[in-house]
Amino acid sequence: MILAAGQGTRVRPLTKDLPKPMVPILGKPVMEYLIEHLARHGVTQIMVNVAYNHRKIEEYFRDGHRWGVEIGYSYEGVYDHGDILPRPLGSAGGMRHIQDQSGFFDDTTLVLCGDALIDLDLGAALAQHRAQGALASVVTLEVPRDQVSNYGVVVADASGRVQSFQEKPQPHEAKSTLASTGIYIFEPAALELIPPRQVFDIGSQLFPLLVQRGLPFYAQSRPFNWIDIGRVSDYWSVLQRVLRGEVEQMHMPGTEVRPGVWVGLNTRIDWATVQVQGPVYFGSSVRLEPGCSVIGPCWIGHGSHLRASSRVERSILFEYTRIGAGMLFQDMIVSPSYCVDRLGNATYVGDDRFPLRWGDARA
């Protein structure tokens, strides 16, 4: 199961018009990488719970046949005065909703959050879950102590049995440095603990219940790459790493026309009149006018247009973004309707601070 019903409030405005699993990395939604990873490990049936902007997920992935899997959707909402309104049931409540509908979780089930990139060996995780006789397992990852306040922390004994949890503790208060990665494994009996037709969360409600009842609940700590996109700053950092080639199994699309410079279809660049320093990807039908500078790592989405003497540095431009003449964008994420800096501070079209011009003191 892929959890995809949340609003993604911590990554706004990236989720202004998109559900969080649809935020793009190298032109593909984050959730697509998860589906590809599941398919590589032999998973053939995937349920996705949806709510906000659900149609964008459903219309993109449809029945999943492009990835060799079968995808189903469970909408969480209500019919109110002629309108269908999203009403998420929480991560655990969404699972119980599916189980009551069809009994889908009739075997050991892997549950993933739809907003992270992973390369976890799923077979090894399942084997450990079964070897321990676990009713539930949570996959964890060791994080530096000074970063524990960004995560839910799992406290386990020497055998891996979970003892307690701490939600985003301060470093001096943390009893562990094992962060929950939002990857869970459940046996069907675990779902019986979830009350039907109620909002119920896995981390804050189901897991403490498992501990309280002394049920076999284990934390797995294994090395793997986990790239969480919990905040705008995470998204900006991930794109910078990906463009620099630091993330395995994520390869640049298009054609490499110069070292570190990739170009999509129908894009022509007059190299004599512009400055381009890779790594940079130009999507299809991108236009660069004379005097433009693009200093990587940068992703320039398809259909974008950079006017004369504009400058873009270490930034991401979503599709069909137009940068005006002489404007400067540094360490930004830019769309046709807003721009947001690497720390998540947003400016919308119409704001008198937007846009800045190259050389402006405020830049």
N, C-alpha and C positions, 0 to 999 in steps of 0.2 A: 504494500500500500504506500502511496505517496500522499503526504499531507499537503494540501494546497488550498485550504479554505480561508486562510488568514487575510487580513487587509494589508499587511506589510507596512505598518505605520512608521516603523523606524527607518525605512529607506525612502520615505517620501522626500522629494516629489517624483522619484523614479517610478513609484507605483501610482502616480496620479491617474494614469489611464491604463495601467497594466497590472495584472495580478503579479505578485512577487516571483512566482516560478517562471514567468515569461520575460523577466528582465534579461536582456541579451548579453552573451559573452561570445566574442568573435562571430557575431551575427546569428547565433543560435540561442534559444532560451535555455536558462540554467537547467530546467527540468528535462530538456532533451538529452543532456549529458547523462543524467541519472537513468533515463530509460535505456540509453545505449549501454550503460554499464550493467544494468540488470539483464538485458538481453544477452550480453557477452557471458554472463554467469548462468545462463539457462533458465532464467525466470521468464515465463510465457504469459502469465495472467497478472494484470496490474489494475487495482482499483485506485481511483483518485477522488478524494473528497473535494468539492468545490463550493464556492459561495460568491464572493465579490468578483465581478468581471469574469464570471465563469465561462462565458461563451468564447472568450479569447483563447482559453486553454482547450476547450472542446473542439473548436473549429480548426485549431492548429494540429492537434494530435489525433483527432477523430478516433477511429477504432484501433489504431496502433499498428496496422499491417505494414507500414513502411519500415518499421523497426523489427518486424518479425514477432511481435507480441500482440496480445489482445488487451485492450484498455477499456475499462468501464468507468462510469462517473456516478458519484453520489452527491446530488445537490442538497445543500443544507439551507433551507429557507422556508418562508410561509407565503400563502396566497392571501393578500390583504386588499380588499376593495378594488379588485381587478388588477392589482400589481403583484408581481412575484418579488419578494424582498428577501435579501440574504439574512440568515440567522445562524451563524456558525455554532456548532455544538461542542467545540473544543476537540482536541486531538483524540482523546479517548471516547468522548461522546459520538464523534463521527464514526469511529470503528463500531461501536455498539449499534448505531443506526444501520450500518451495512449488514451487520450480523443478523439483526432482527428481520431485515428485508429478505435475505437469501441464504444465510448461513455460510457466507463466502469464506470466513476464517475457520475452515474445518480442519486445518492442518497447521503445522508450524508456519508462522507468517513473519516476514520481514517488513518493517515499517521505516520509512525514510521521510525526513523533512524535504520539501521540494525546493529549498533555497540554498543548497550547498553543493559543492563539487567534491567528489570522493573517488578514491581508487581502492577502496577496501576489498580484501579477499573475502568475498561473501561466503564461499564454501568453507573456509577455515572458521569464520565466525559462527556459522551454523553448526559445524562439527563440535566446537567447544561448547556451544549452548546445549547440545544433546548429551555430550559427555558429562557435563555437570548436572544433568537432570533438571535443568532450569525450567521454571514456569515462565519466567521472563528474564531477558538479558538487556543490558544497555551497553553500547559500545562507547568507550571513553578514550580520551587522548590526554596525555600529559601536557600541561601548558605551564609557562613560566609563572611563578608566584605573583609577580607584579601585574599579571593579566587576568587573574582569577575573577576579578570584579566584573568581567564581561560575560561570565558563563554561569550555568548551573553546575555546581560541583558535587561529585559523588564521593561519599565516604564508604570505603569497603574494608573488610578484614583481610588477613593474609591469604585466604582462600578465594577472595574475590566476592564473597557474599556481601551484599549491600547492607550497610548499617544505618545510614541517614543521608540527608541531602542538605545542601546550602545553596540558596539562590543568590548568585552574584555577591559573594562575601567580600569584604575588604581583605587585602592580603594578610594583615596581621590576625584576622579572625578565621581565616580559611583552615579547615581541618584536613584538607586534601588539595592536591593540584590536578586531580582527574576531572576533566571537563566532559559533560555529556555532549555527544555529537549529534543528538537527534536521530540516532540509528538504533532501532529497537528490534528485539525478536520476542515473539509471544507464542505461547501455546493457547489453544482455544479456551481452556479453562480460565485463563486470565481475564478474558472478556466478560465472564460471568460476574466479575466483581464490579463492572461498570453499570451504574443504574441506567435503565432505559429512559429515553426521551428527556434527558437532562444534559445541560452543559457540564462537561467533565474533562479534565486535563490529564494527560499522561504524567508529566513531570511533577506537578504540584498536588495531584490528588490520587491517581492510581498507584504511583510508585510508593508514596508513604503508606498507602493501604496494604501493599504487599509486604512492606517491612513490618508494619504493626501486627500483621497476622502471622509473621514468621514463615512466610512461604519461600520456596527456593528461588531467590531473585539475585542475579549475579551481574557484576560489572566486568566487562572484558576490556583489557588494556593492551592494545596491539599497535604497532607502528603502521601508519598509512597517511596519505595526504588527505587532509580535510580542509577545504577552503570555504569558510562560512561567510555568507553575504548578509550579515545581520544589520549593517549600517552603511550609509552612503560612503563613508571613509573606507570600509572594507571593499566595496565595489570598485572604487577608484584604484585601490592598491592591487586588487586582483587583476584588473585590466593592465596595469603597469607591468606586473609580473608575467602575465600571459604574453604580452607584446614583446617582452625581453626574452621570451623562450624559456622561462624558468619553471613552467608547469608542464609536466610530461603528458603525453597523449592529447595535447591541444595544439593543433597545427594551424598555421595561417592559411586562409583560403586565397584564391586569386593566383596571380603569376608574379614571381619575384623578378622584377625588371631591373633592379639594381640591388646591391647588397643591403639587406634590411628594409627594402621597400617593395611592398606587394600592391598589385593593382587589379581591380575587378574588371569586368567586361564594360566596353563602351566608355572607358575613361581615357582621355588623352591629356598628357602633361607636357607643356613646353619647358623642358628642363633648363633652357637658357635664360628664362625669365622668372624662375621661382627658386626658392631655397628649400630643399627637403633633406632632413637629417633623420635617418631611421633610428629605431624601428617604427615604420609607419605602414598602415594599411589604408588604401583608398578604395572604397566600394565602387560598385558600378555606377556609371553616369555622373561621376563627381566632376565638378568644374573648378579649376584654379585660374584666377586671373593673374596678369603680370604683377610681379612684386610681392606675391604671397610668400610667407615662410611657414613651414610646418616642421616643428622640432619634436621628435619622438621621445618617448613612446606615445604614439597617437593612433586613434582609430577614427577614420572619417567615414561615416555611414553613407550608404548609397543615396544618390540624388542630392547630396550636399553641394553647396556653392560658396566658395570663398572669394569675396570681392577683392579688388586691387589693393595691394599693400597691407592686407590683413595678416595677422600672425597668430598661430595656434601652437602652444607648447604643452606637452605632456597632458593631453586632453582627449576626451571622447566626445565625438559629435554623433548624435543619433541621426537616423535617416531624415533626409530632406531639411537639414538645418542650413540656414543661410547666414553667413558671417559678413557683416557690412564692411565697406572699405575702411581701411585703417584701424580696424578694431583689434584688440589684443585679448587673448584668452589664455591664461596660464593655470595649469592644474585644475581644470574644470570638466564638468559633464554638462553638455549643452544639447538642448532639444529645440524644436521650433517654438515652444511656448515657455521655456524656463531655462535658466542655467543654475548650476549648483557647484560650489567649490568642493575641494577634496575633503573638507570637514563637515559638509552637509548643509552649509548656509546657502539658502536658495534666493534667487532673484527671478521675478516673473516679467514677461513682456509687458511693457506699460509702466514699470517702475522707473522713476527718474534716474536711478543709478545704473540702468541697463540700456545699452551696453557701454563698456568702457572703450576708450580709444587708445591705440598704441602711443605711449609717451605720457598719457594722462597721469597725474600724480597719484590718483587713487589706485592705479593699477600696480 
